[in-house]
Amino acid sequence: MDQRLNIVGLGVADVAAATDFYRRLGWKPSSASNPAITFMNAGGVVISLFQRAALLEEAGVDDRAGAGSPGVTLACNMETREKVDAVLAEAVAAGATLTAPAVDRDWGGYSGYFTDPDGHAWEIAWNPFISLQPDGSLHLPD
């Protein structure tokens, strides 16, 4: 797995309300956003706002007891779908728990999730709508 972090996904109660809050702080959502998720550039890393229950469901993380995930995911984008599968296999071989195998997502990409030994959720994704730069950073459209 490449040593990089592209996206910090924040699970929020209401995407529209959270987006409005960040706008009031002066943050600008990217045109890659839609009603289900907001993306914002954050100095080389991207912040995404995603409905918390949907985020945890997609990641395969059970938080019914309320003691698990705080609704934050870390994401690393890959150049290809095949690289997603390879990185997930590499993570499992290193001791991660696969919580959601890679699948085609409703948003048009391909991703899967694992948790590290301390329970931190990582999404490994290929997104055809966001450019991955040669240095591994993301380029969001304005």
C-alpha positions as CSV (number, residue, x, y, z in Angstrom):
1,M,0.0,0.0,0.0
2,D,1.3,3.4,-0.9
3,Q,2.2,5.6,2.1
4,R,-0.4,8.3,1.5
5,L,-3.8,9.6,2.6
6,N,-6.1,11.2,0.1
7,I,-9.5,11.6,1.9
8,V,-10.7,11.9,5.5
9,G,-14.3,11.0,5.4
10,L,-16.5,12.5,8.1
11,G,-19.7,10.8,8.9
12,V,-22.3,13.5,9.5
13,A,-26.0,13.5,10.6
14,D,-27.1,15.7,7.7
15,V,-24.9,16.3,4.6
16,A,-26.7,19.5,3.5
17,A,-26.5,21.0,7.0
18,A,-22.8,20.0,7.4
19,T,-22.0,21.4,4.0
20,D,-23.7,24.7,4.9
21,F,-21.6,24.9,8.1
22,Y,-18.3,24.4,6.2
23,R,-19.5,27.0,3.6
24,R,-20.0,29.5,6.5
25,L,-16.4,28.8,7.5
26,G,-15.3,29.7,4.0
27,W,-14.8,26.2,2.6
28,K,-15.8,25.6,-1.0
29,P,-17.4,22.3,-2.0
30,S,-16.0,20.8,-5.2
31,S,-18.2,20.2,-8.3
32,A,-17.5,16.5,-7.7
33,S,-20.0,16.8,-4.8
34,N,-23.6,15.6,-5.0
35,P,-26.5,15.5,-2.5
36,A,-25.2,12.3,-0.9
37,I,-21.5,13.5,-0.4
38,T,-19.6,16.8,-0.3
39,F,-15.9,17.0,-1.2
40,M,-13.7,19.9,-0.2
41,N,-10.0,20.5,-0.8
42,A,-8.1,20.8,2.4
43,G,-4.5,21.6,1.6
44,G,-3.4,18.4,-0.2
45,V,-6.0,16.2,1.5
46,V,-9.7,16.0,0.7
47,I,-12.4,16.2,3.3
48,S,-15.7,14.4,2.5
49,L,-19.0,14.8,4.3
50,F,-21.1,11.6,4.1
51,Q,-24.2,10.6,6.0
52,R,-22.8,8.7,9.1
53,A,-25.1,5.7,9.0
54,A,-24.6,5.2,5.3
55,L,-20.8,5.6,5.7
56,L,-20.7,3.0,8.5
57,E,-23.0,0.7,6.5
58,E,-20.8,1.0,3.3
59,A,-17.7,0.4,5.4
60,G,-19.2,-2.7,7.0
61,V,-18.6,-1.3,10.5
62,D,-21.3,-2.2,13.1
63,D,-21.8,0.6,15.6
64,R,-25.1,-0.3,17.1
65,A,-23.7,-0.4,20.6
66,G,-22.3,3.2,20.1
67,A,-18.9,2.2,21.3
68,G,-17.2,1.6,17.9
69,S,-16.3,3.9,15.0
70,P,-16.7,7.6,15.5
71,G,-17.9,7.8,11.9
72,V,-14.5,8.7,10.4
73,T,-12.8,6.9,7.5
74,L,-9.4,7.3,6.0
75,A,-9.3,6.8,2.2
76,C,-6.5,6.1,-0.3
77,N,-7.4,6.4,-4.0
78,M,-5.8,4.0,-6.5
79,E,-5.1,4.4,-10.2
80,T,-7.1,1.3,-11.2
81,R,-9.8,-1.1,-10.0
82,E,-7.2,-3.9,-10.0
83,K,-5.0,-1.9,-7.7
84,V,-7.9,-1.6,-5.2
85,D,-8.1,-5.4,-5.1
86,A,-4.4,-5.8,-4.7
87,V,-4.2,-3.2,-1.8
88,L,-7.1,-4.8,0.0
89,A,-5.4,-8.2,-0.2
90,E,-2.1,-6.7,1.0
91,A,-3.8,-5.1,4.0
92,V,-5.5,-8.4,5.0
93,A,-2.1,-10.2,4.6
94,A,-0.6,-7.6,7.0
95,G,-3.3,-8.2,9.6
96,A,-6.2,-6.0,8.6
97,T,-9.8,-7.1,8.8
98,L,-11.7,-6.9,5.5
99,T,-15.0,-5.3,6.5
100,A,-16.5,-4.6,3.0
101,P,-15.0,-6.3,-0.1
102,A,-14.5,-4.1,-3.1
103,V,-17.6,-3.6,-5.2
104,D,-19.0,-1.3,-7.8
105,R,-20.5,1.6,-5.9
106,D,-23.7,3.6,-6.7
107,W,-21.6,6.7,-7.1
108,G,-19.8,5.2,-10.1
109,G,-16.5,4.0,-8.6
110,Y,-15.1,0.8,-7.0
111,S,-14.1,0.5,-3.4
112,G,-13.7,-1.7,-0.4
113,Y,-12.9,-1.2,3.3
114,F,-10.7,-2.7,5.9
115,T,-10.0,-1.9,9.5
116,D,-6.6,-1.8,11.1
117,P,-5.9,-3.8,14.3
118,D,-7.2,-0.8,16.3
119,G,-10.5,-0.6,14.4
120,H,-9.7,2.5,12.2
121,A,-11.6,2.1,8.9
122,W,-9.8,2.6,5.6
123,E,-11.5,2.9,2.2
124,I,-9.4,1.8,-0.8
125,A,-11.1,3.3,-3.9
126,W,-10.9,3.9,-7.6
127,N,-12.9,7.0,-8.6
128,P,-13.2,7.7,-12.3
129,F,-14.4,11.3,-11.5
130,I,-11.4,12.5,-9.5
131,S,-7.9,12.7,-11.0
132,L,-5.0,11.1,-9.2
133,Q,-1.8,13.1,-9.7
134,P,1.7,11.6,-10.4
135,D,2.6,12.2,-6.7
136,G,-0.5,10.4,-5.5
137,S,-2.4,13.5,-4.5
138,L,-6.0,14.1,-5.7
139,H,-7.1,16.8,-8.0
140,L,-10.7,17.8,-7.5
141,P,-12.5,19.9,-10.0
142,D,-13.5,23.4,-8.8
